[in-house]
Amino acid sequence: ICGLLPRQSMVEPILHRARALIAAASKGDSNSAEEARSPEAWASVFTENFVDSDGIGDDMLYFVKTDEARRPPESTSQQDITARMTTLFTGPPKPTIAPIMLTRKTSPDKPTYPDPSIAWQETLFLNLVAQCQYTLTCSIYVKQPGEKFHKLLSRVSKQVYAEPSSTRLDVKGSEYTWSYPLIYFTFEDFEAAFGDMKVGTNGALDVELAVQLPKKPAQEQDKTTTTTTTLDNEKTNPEQSATSGESKTDPKSPTSGGGESAPQLFTNESPASSPTSPPSAKKKKNERKVIIFSGSVSYDRLSTVFHRQQTNDLFTLVRKKKTEYINMRGPKGKGHAQVAVSVPEEKTQDADDTTTSTATEAPPVKKEEKKKESGGLGGFLKSWDTTLTNLQKKIEDKTKPPPGPPPVLQACLTFVNVHWKSIVDDLNSFLDKEAAAEAAAKAPPAGKEPEKAKQ
């Protein structure tokens, strides 16, 4: 359908079924409400659309375990009691039971209803989120003083996949671990994907993650062209999102770059949706795009954090580290993103000549003289004094403000994560506004009575 995967055509029908269950469950204590609240109702929708259906291209299924099933069984042994006492000082241990079970839908060992260890509602939504088609777009904008518009310098759009697992890209050999309820969109080849993304003075990095929904039939597109574009522009403002405060409950959620809470460098003032942007930067018409993460970070903010991490890390001072992995919270704390920031290497033609001339400045030391200088206590003290002098010089050079204009930074996006509830809420909000806009388009203009009423 319109170039999307066949499974995309099932996303909206499944979402409508889930919305109908939620609506029925809110109707008091009636029998229909009780049935809608039961795990059996959610398990039925999941089985019908993901297990028994052949329309889903991926045969891998996620099964989310209940909170009770994730807790390890308690023990009264002396060893476990001692371990629990230790947590008073070291903090609670990480859960040893995986929150998710991943199986093929043809596996005879897959859970089935009424398995009490499975959270069937979350299982349905997680598989629905995994089946959506996502596009992540990174853009570099610049706005010189006195100019009216932001100028688009470069843009990279990639199809990404939703995974309830993550890995640390700043540590080689890191394994994937479950990140649920956070959904990750990871770029393992971030250097190849975003190697040309360079941001400089007066520039900004813009990041947008969106769900691509199938276009509506041709006869309905004319009625929703203006409305759809407006909805996309509104979604860039997290204050209008149904889950703008979702991340407030987990400000220290995993960010694959360390346990500390990431600074909020992103703003919702995206150049792509700014009224001062040129027409070429506006959204495409007839595009059913649900933006689930959108933010922009200026070069000034990015360079400040990059310089601080470069100068505050003693390991970086001793061995010059080229890349800093900067973790950032999204606008209003919605989602997280990580950017690998580095200074692009500039190749000069006289690099070899410089090396040669430097090498010829100091005459070679004879082996006898070198052995004499390095021997004994005096040689050791001289060597140690030279090492301390070099280290002090490195620290002084690193802490000095960079002379002249700041350098251009290479910014490669490594991942974006969003809570699964935030994705579902954004989809629901989009469909609600779209339905309201369609109803308003069909309604007669204000002050005009329907034709039947006149007759």
C-alpha distance (Angstrom), angle and dihedral (degrees) to the residues before:
residue distance angle dihedral
I1 . . .
C2 3.81 . .
G3 3.79 91.8 .
L4 3.80 94.6 -52.9
L5 3.77 125.2 124.0
P6 3.83 115.4 -86.2
R7 3.80 90.4 -115.4
Q8 3.83 89.4 62.7
S9 3.80 90.0 71.9
M10 3.83 88.7 64.4
V11 3.80 97.3 53.2
E12 3.80 97.3 80.9
P13 3.84 96.8 43.8
I14 3.81 90.5 50.6
L15 3.78 91.3 46.7
H16 3.80 90.8 50.4
R17 3.82 89.9 51.6
A18 3.80 90.1 51.7
R19 3.80 91.6 47.5
A20 3.80 89.8 51.7
L21 3.81 90.7 53.0
I22 3.80 92.0 49.8
A23 3.81 90.9 48.9
A24 3.81 91.9 48.9
A25 3.81 91.9 47.9
S26 3.80 90.8 56.9
K27 3.82 93.8 59.3
G28 3.78 100.5 99.0
D29 3.79 122.5 -103.2
S30 3.79 99.1 -35.8
N31 3.80 121.7 136.3
S32 3.80 91.7 -108.9
A33 3.80 90.0 52.7
E34 3.78 91.6 51.2
E35 3.79 91.2 49.9
A36 3.80 91.6 49.3
R37 3.81 90.9 52.2
S38 3.80 93.8 51.0
P39 3.83 120.3 101.1
E40 3.80 87.8 -127.2
A41 3.82 92.0 68.6
W42 3.81 92.3 53.1
A43 3.80 92.5 42.8
S44 3.79 89.2 52.4
V45 3.82 93.4 54.2
F46 3.80 90.9 45.7
T47 3.81 94.4 48.8
E48 3.79 93.5 45.6
N49 3.80 95.6 50.3
F50 3.80 104.1 31.0
V51 3.80 109.0 23.5
D52 3.81 105.3 32.7
S53 3.81 97.5 29.3
D54 3.81 122.3 92.6
G55 3.81 93.0 -161.5
I56 3.79 94.9 85.5
G57 3.80 111.0 91.1
D58 3.82 96.4 -156.9
D59 3.80 115.7 66.1
M60 3.82 93.9 -164.4
L61 3.81 114.8 104.9
Y62 3.79 132.0 -164.5
F63 3.80 120.3 -142.8
V64 3.82 114.9 -165.8
K65 3.79 115.0 -148.4
T66 3.77 122.8 -137.5
D67 3.80 121.0 -108.7
E68 3.80 90.0 -105.1
A69 3.81 92.2 52.7
R70 3.81 91.6 50.7
R71 3.80 93.9 57.1
P72 3.81 114.4 91.4
P73 3.79 114.1 -123.9
E74 3.78 113.3 -91.8
S75 3.77 119.6 -117.3
T76 3.80 132.0 -162.0
S77 3.79 95.8 -152.9
Q78 3.80 117.4 128.0
Q79 3.81 91.2 -116.5
D80 3.80 93.2 56.4
I81 3.80 92.1 44.8
T82 3.80 89.3 53.9
A83 3.80 90.1 48.4
R84 3.79 91.0 52.2
M85 3.79 90.7 50.7
T86 3.79 89.2 52.2
T87 3.80 90.6 58.5
L88 3.81 88.4 68.4
F89 3.82 86.6 73.9
T90 3.82 104.4 25.1
G91 3.81 100.1 36.4
P92 3.79 128.9 -115.4
P93 3.81 116.3 -41.7
K94 3.77 120.7 -112.4
P95 3.81 113.7 -94.8
T96 3.78 112.3 -94.5
I97 3.80 95.4 -155.4
A98 3.80 116.7 80.1
P99 3.83 113.0 -119.4
I100 3.81 91.5 -141.8
M101 3.78 136.9 46.8
L102 3.81 116.5 -151.1
T103 3.81 117.4 -159.3
R104 3.77 140.7 149.3
K105 3.77 115.5 -99.8
T106 3.83 89.0 -124.0
S107 3.81 92.3 55.4
P108 3.81 114.3 114.2
D109 3.80 89.0 -146.6
K110 3.80 96.6 61.9
P111 3.81 115.5 119.7
T112 3.80 118.4 -100.8
Y113 3.78 133.0 -171.0
P114 3.04 128.7 -55.2
D115 3.82 89.3 35.8
P116 3.85 101.4 135.4
S117 3.82 93.4 -157.6
I118 3.83 92.8 68.3
A119 3.82 124.6 83.0
W120 3.80 96.6 -144.3
Q121 3.80 97.7 -171.1
E122 3.80 92.8 52.8
T123 3.80 89.6 42.9
L124 3.80 90.5 56.8
F125 3.80 94.0 48.3
L126 3.82 94.7 44.6
N127 3.80 92.2 53.5
L128 3.80 89.5 45.0
V129 3.82 90.7 53.2
A130 3.80 90.4 47.6
Q131 3.82 91.5 53.3
C132 3.81 95.3 54.4
Q133 3.78 120.0 102.1
Y134 3.80 114.1 -122.5
T135 3.78 133.3 -165.6
L136 3.79 121.9 -162.9
T137 3.79 117.2 -161.4
C138 3.80 125.8 -168.9
S139 3.80 118.5 -170.1
I140 3.78 135.1 -179.6
Y141 3.81 115.5 -145.8
V142 3.78 131.7 -178.6
K143 3.79 130.7 -167.6
Q144 3.78 116.3 -171.2
P145 3.82 119.2 -153.7
G146 3.79 110.1 -84.3
E147 3.80 94.8 19.8
K148 3.81 119.8 122.3
F149 3.81 100.5 -149.9
H150 3.77 136.9 45.9
K151 3.78 107.6 -114.0
L152 3.80 117.8 -136.5
L153 3.81 109.3 -133.2
S154 3.80 102.0 173.3
R155 3.78 140.1 -10.1
V156 3.80 134.6 -168.6
S157 3.82 123.6 -170.8
K158 3.78 121.6 -170.6
Q159 3.79 134.7 177.6
V160 3.80 107.9 -121.1
Y161 3.78 134.6 -172.2
A162 3.78 130.6 -132.5
E163 3.79 115.8 -121.9
P164 3.82 129.9 174.1
S165 3.82 88.6 -143.6
S166 3.80 137.0 72.7
T167 3.78 143.8 -170.5
R168 3.81 135.5 -159.7
L169 3.78 108.2 -104.0
D170 3.82 91.5 -174.5
V171 3.81 90.4 63.4
K172 3.80 117.1 60.0
G173 3.76 116.1 -131.0
S174 3.81 95.3 21.4
E175 3.77 114.6 154.9
Y176 3.77 127.0 -133.1
T177 3.80 116.2 -100.3
W178 3.79 131.1 -174.5
S179 3.80 112.0 -89.1
Y180 3.82 98.5 179.0
P181 3.03 128.3 173.2
L182 3.82 83.6 34.1
I183 3.79 115.2 73.5
Y184 3.81 115.0 -146.6
F185 3.79 130.4 -151.7
T186 3.80 103.3 -166.6
F187 3.82 133.9 -171.8
E188 3.79 109.9 -158.3
D189 3.82 89.3 174.4
F190 3.80 93.5 47.7
E191 3.82 93.7 140.6
A192 3.80 91.9 57.1
A193 3.81 93.6 40.3
F194 3.81 98.0 48.4
G195 3.80 103.3 18.7
D196 3.81 92.1 122.5
M197 3.81 95.6 50.9
K198 3.81 104.7 110.1
V199 3.78 124.0 164.3
G200 3.80 125.7 -166.5
T201 3.77 142.1 167.4
N202 3.84 114.1 -25.1
G203 3.80 88.2 9.4
A204 3.78 133.7 121.0
L205 3.80 138.2 -161.1
D206 3.81 113.7 -132.2
V207 3.81 121.5 -162.6
E208 3.81 124.6 -169.7
L209 3.81 128.0 176.4
A210 3.79 116.3 -172.4
V211 3.79 141.4 172.1
Q212 3.79 113.2 -127.0
L213 3.80 111.8 -141.3
P214 3.83 122.4 -166.5
K215 3.78 114.2 -94.1
K216 3.77 117.2 -106.9
P217 3.82 122.1 -110.5
A218 3.80 115.0 -71.7
Q219 3.80 93.9 -107.6
E220 3.81 90.8 60.1
Q221 3.80 99.4 43.7
D222 3.80 96.1 80.0
K223 3.81 91.1 55.7
T224 3.82 94.8 52.0
T225 3.80 102.9 34.7
T226 3.80 96.9 102.0
T227 3.79 93.8 35.4
T228 3.79 95.2 52.7
T229 3.79 92.8 51.0
T230 3.81 90.5 50.2
L231 3.79 92.0 50.4
D232 3.78 91.6 53.3
N233 3.79 91.6 51.4
E234 3.79 91.7 49.1
K235 3.79 92.9 51.6
T236 3.80 90.9 64.2
N237 3.79 87.3 72.3
P238 3.82 108.6 78.0
E239 3.81 91.1 -161.2
Q240 3.81 88.3 72.9
S241 3.80 93.7 49.3
A242 3.76 119.0 105.4
T243 3.82 89.7 -134.0
S244 3.80 102.2 38.7
G245 3.80 89.0 128.0
E246 3.81 97.2 43.7
S247 3.79 94.7 106.7
K248 3.81 92.6 51.6
T249 3.80 88.9 85.2
D250 3.80 93.2 56.3
P251 3.83 109.5 31.3
K252 3.81 90.6 157.0
S253 3.78 96.6 49.8
P254 3.83 117.3 150.4
T255 3.78 113.4 -74.3
S256 3.83 100.6 173.8
G257 3.76 89.3 -122.8
G258 3.78 104.0 74.8
G259 3.75 141.0 -46.2
E260 3.79 98.2 -91.2
S261 3.75 121.5 103.6
A262 3.79 110.3 -96.2
P263 3.81 118.9 -120.5
Q264 3.79 117.9 -110.6
L265 3.80 100.7 -116.9
F266 3.80 95.8 147.0
T267 3.79 119.7 90.9
N268 3.79 128.8 -166.0
E269 3.81 90.7 -125.7
S270 3.79 93.7 104.1
P271 3.83 114.7 -178.0
A272 3.80 88.6 -142.8
S273 3.82 91.9 62.8
S274 3.80 97.8 32.0
P275 3.81 116.8 120.6
T276 3.80 86.7 -130.2
S277 3.80 92.0 60.8
P278 3.81 119.0 110.4
P279 3.82 117.3 -106.3
S280 3.81 91.2 -103.9
A281 3.82 89.8 66.5
K282 3.83 95.3 56.3
K283 3.79 123.5 106.1
K284 3.78 119.1 -87.0
K285 3.77 117.5 -103.5
N286 3.80 120.9 -108.6
E287 3.79 88.7 20.8
R288 3.79 114.7 142.4
K289 3.75 97.3 -157.4
V290 3.80 123.2 155.4
I291 3.80 110.4 -158.9
I292 3.80 110.3 -147.0
F293 3.82 98.0 170.4
S294 3.77 128.4 22.8
G295 3.77 131.0 159.9
S296 3.77 145.4 138.2
V297 3.80 130.3 -143.8
S298 3.79 122.4 -165.4
Y299 3.78 124.8 -132.5
D300 3.82 90.3 -117.1
R301 3.80 92.8 59.9
L302 3.79 93.8 41.3
S303 3.80 94.3 48.7
T304 3.81 92.2 46.7
V305 3.80 93.0 56.3
F306 3.81 91.7 41.4
H307 3.81 92.3 52.6
R308 3.81 92.4 45.4
Q309 3.81 93.1 52.0
Q310 3.80 90.8 46.6
T311 3.80 93.8 52.0
N312 3.81 100.3 37.5
D313 3.80 96.6 52.4
L314 3.83 111.8 86.9
F315 3.80 90.4 -163.4
T316 3.79 88.9 56.0
L317 3.81 91.0 50.9
V318 3.81 92.7 54.4
R319 3.79 96.4 41.1
K320 3.77 111.8 25.3
K321 3.80 107.6 -122.7
K322 3.78 113.7 -152.0
T323 3.83 100.7 -162.5
E324 3.79 131.5 49.7
Y325 3.81 119.2 -165.7
I326 3.78 106.6 -144.2
N327 3.81 119.0 -165.2
M328 3.79 117.5 -154.3
R329 3.78 135.6 -177.1
G330 3.77 117.2 -131.0
P331 3.81 124.6 -115.0
K332 3.81 111.2 -57.5
G333 3.81 88.4 4.3
K334 3.80 93.1 -67.5
G335 3.79 109.6 147.1
H336 3.78 130.8 -29.9
A337 3.79 136.3 -106.0
Q338 3.77 134.4 -168.5
V339 3.80 124.9 -150.8
A340 3.80 125.6 -167.1
V341 3.82 103.2 -141.3
S342 3.79 124.4 -167.5
V343 3.79 141.3 151.3
P344 3.82 109.8 -102.3
E345 3.77 113.4 -116.3
E346 3.78 113.6 -115.2
K347 3.77 115.6 -148.8
T348 3.79 113.9 -145.5
Q349 3.79 126.4 -166.0
D350 3.80 94.5 -135.3
A351 3.80 95.0 53.5
D352 3.79 92.6 108.7
D353 3.80 92.2 44.6
T354 3.80 91.1 52.4
T355 3.78 91.5 51.0
T356 3.80 91.3 49.0
S357 3.80 94.6 48.4
T358 3.77 92.0 47.6
A359 3.76 91.4 51.3
T360 3.81 92.4 52.5
E361 3.81 94.5 50.8
A362 3.81 94.0 76.0
P363 3.82 116.6 53.0
P364 3.80 116.3 -128.8
V365 3.79 115.7 -94.5
K366 3.77 117.4 -125.4
K367 3.80 117.1 -118.1
E368 3.79 92.3 -120.1
E369 3.84 92.5 52.5
K370 3.81 92.4 44.5
K371 3.79 91.7 50.8
K372 3.79 90.7 47.7
E373 3.82 93.2 50.8
S374 3.80 94.5 47.0
G375 3.77 96.7 46.5
G376 3.79 127.1 95.1
L377 3.78 131.9 5.3
G378 3.79 92.9 -54.8
G379 3.78 92.0 57.7
F380 3.81 91.5 48.7
L381 3.81 92.9 50.2
K382 3.80 91.3 47.1
S383 3.80 91.2 50.3
W384 3.81 91.7 48.1
D385 3.82 91.3 47.6
T386 3.81 90.0 52.0
T387 3.80 91.2 50.2
L388 3.82 92.5 51.3
T389 3.79 91.1 46.9
N390 3.78 92.1 51.9
L391 3.81 91.6 47.2
Q392 3.82 91.4 49.5
K393 3.80 90.2 49.8
K394 3.82 90.9 50.6
I395 3.81 91.0 50.5
E396 3.80 91.7 49.0
D397 3.79 92.1 47.7
K398 3.81 92.7 47.9
T399 3.80 95.1 47.8
K400 3.79 94.3 48.5
P401 3.80 114.5 99.0
P402 3.80 110.1 -105.0
P403 3.80 110.1 -96.8
G404 3.77 119.2 -119.2
P405 3.80 124.3 -3.3
P406 3.83 117.6 -8.4
P407 3.80 115.9 -97.3
V408 3.78 126.3 -108.2
L409 3.80 113.8 -97.1
Q410 3.78 127.6 -143.0
A411 3.81 109.3 -137.5
C412 3.82 118.5 -166.1
L413 3.79 118.4 -179.8
T414 3.80 111.4 -134.2
F415 3.80 102.4 178.9
V416 3.78 147.7 -16.9
N417 3.78 122.6 -154.1
V418 3.80 130.0 -166.7
H419 3.81 132.2 177.1
W420 3.81 111.3 -103.9
K421 3.81 90.9 -127.6
S422 3.80 89.4 56.7
I423 3.82 90.8 55.0
V424 3.81 92.7 49.1
D425 3.80 92.3 45.9
D426 3.81 91.2 50.9
L427 3.81 90.7 51.1
N428 3.79 91.1 49.1
S429 3.80 92.1 46.7
F430 3.80 91.0 50.9
L431 3.81 93.1 50.4
D432 3.83 91.5 46.3
K433 3.80 92.7 52.5
E434 3.78 92.0 43.2
A435 3.82 91.3 52.2
A436 3.81 91.1 47.2
A437 3.80 90.9 50.3
E438 3.80 92.1 49.7
A439 3.82 91.1 49.1
A440 3.81 90.3 49.8
A441 3.81 90.6 50.1
K442 3.80 91.4 53.6
A443 3.82 94.1 46.2
P444 3.83 117.3 94.9
P445 3.81 116.9 -103.8
A446 3.79 117.6 -89.0
G447 3.79 112.2 -82.3
K448 3.78 93.8 18.5
E449 3.78 118.8 107.1
P450 3.80 121.5 -143.2
E451 3.81 115.2 -95.5
K452 3.81 93.2 -115.0
A453 3.78 91.3 56.6
K454 3.81 90.7 54.2
Q455 3.80 92.0 53.2
